[in-house]
Amino acid sequence: MTKILLSLHVLAAILAVGPVTVGASMFPGTLRRTARDRDGTRTTLQTLHRICKVYAGIGIAVPIFGLATASSLGVLGDAWLITSIVLTATAAGVLVLLILPGQDRALTDTASPAETPSLAHETASRLALATGIFNLLWATVTVLMIIRPGSTTGA
């Protein structure tokens, strides 16, 4: 059962977190182009935002399968896992509190003809920073899941 849970956990991470990571990473650059060109890239922004929102919701499966896997391995109290849980919660907070609302604001701003390229650049810069932090947190969690310092499971 552990191997099935682990497989589901890894698949959920790849299929849910991957699209959010890519969509959120593409959003700031697309926002900058939208502010400069006004050439229909707003539709691309809307699509990227929708990808981030939908896959963020699906992403709840990652910690659910992760906790089930950890429970079946008997590692719920291990430091590497607790650290991973804290980092995952932090990444989720960055996504829910900074990235998704920032994308919402950017979409609202791009709908307004009064929006200036400098405002879009500022927003894009903030979103790029938040997305970079989000990506770094997930990369760290991935490394912790692979190396599991101090783990004695051998799995």
GIVENCOR-V786657 format. One record per residue. RES is the residue in one letter. OMEGA is omega in degrees with one decimal (NA if undefined). BURIAL is # if it has 24 or more other C-alpha atoms within 12 Angstrom, else .. Layout:
RES&OMEGA&BURIAL / RES&OMEGA&BURIAL
This chain:
M&-179.1&. / T&-178.8&. / K&177.4&. / I&178.9&. / L&178.9&# / L&178.0&# / S&178.5&. / L&178.5&# / H&-179.1&# / V&178.1&# / L&178.2&. / A&179.3&# / A&-178.8&# / I&-173.8&. / L&-179.2&# / A&-176.8&# / V&180.0&# / G&179.4&# / P&177.6&# / V&-179.9&# / T&-179.3&# / V&-178.9&# / G&179.9&# / A&179.7&# / S&-179.8&# / M&-173.4&# / F&-177.2&# / P&179.0&# / G&177.9&# / T&177.5&# / L&178.5&# / R&178.5&# / R&179.3&# / T&-179.0&# / A&-179.1&# / R&-166.7&. / D&-175.3&. / R&-172.4&. / D&178.3&. / G&178.8&. / T&176.9&# / R&176.6&# / T&176.7&. / T&176.8&# / L&-180.0&# / Q&179.6&# / T&178.9&# / L&178.7&# / H&179.0&# / R&177.1&. / I&-179.3&# / C&-178.5&# / K&-176.4&# / V&-177.6&. / Y&172.1&# / A&177.1&# / G&178.2&. / I&-177.4&. / G&177.7&# / I&177.7&. / A&-177.0&# / V&179.4&# / P&178.3&# / I&177.7&. / F&178.2&# / G&178.4&# / L&177.1&# / A&178.2&# / T&-179.8&# / A&178.9&# / S&-179.0&. / S&176.0&. / L&-178.6&. / G&-176.9&. / V&-175.7&# / L&-179.1&. / G&-178.2&. / D&-176.5&. / A&-178.7&. / W&-179.8&# / L&178.2&# / I&176.7&. / T&178.8&# / S&178.7&# / I&179.4&# / V&179.7&. / L&177.1&# / T&177.9&# / A&178.1&. / T&177.8&# / A&178.2&# / A&177.6&# / G&178.2&. / V&-179.9&# / L&-173.3&# / V&-174.8&# / L&-176.7&. / L&-172.3&# / I&-177.0&# / L&176.4&# / P&177.4&. / G&176.5&# / Q&176.5&# / D&180.0&# / R&-179.4&# / A&177.9&# / L&177.0&# / T&-179.6&. / D&-178.6&# / T&177.0&# / A&-177.8&. / S&178.5&. / P&-178.9&. / A&-178.3&. / E&-178.5&# / T&177.4&. / P&-179.6&. / S&176.3&. / L&178.7&. / A&179.1&# / H&177.2&# / E&179.6&. / T&179.4&# / A&179.3&# / S&177.8&# / R&178.8&# / L&178.2&# / A&178.2&# / L&179.8&. / A&179.4&# / T&176.5&# / G&177.3&# / I&177.5&# / F&-179.2&# / N&178.6&# / L&177.3&. / L&179.7&# / W&177.1&# / A&178.9&. / T&177.5&# / V&179.7&# / T&178.8&# / V&178.2&. / L&179.4&# / M&-178.8&# / I&-174.9&. / I&177.0&. / R&-177.7&# / P&178.8&. / G&-179.5&. / S&178.1&. / T&-176.7&. / T&-178.3&. / G&-178.7&. / A&NA&.
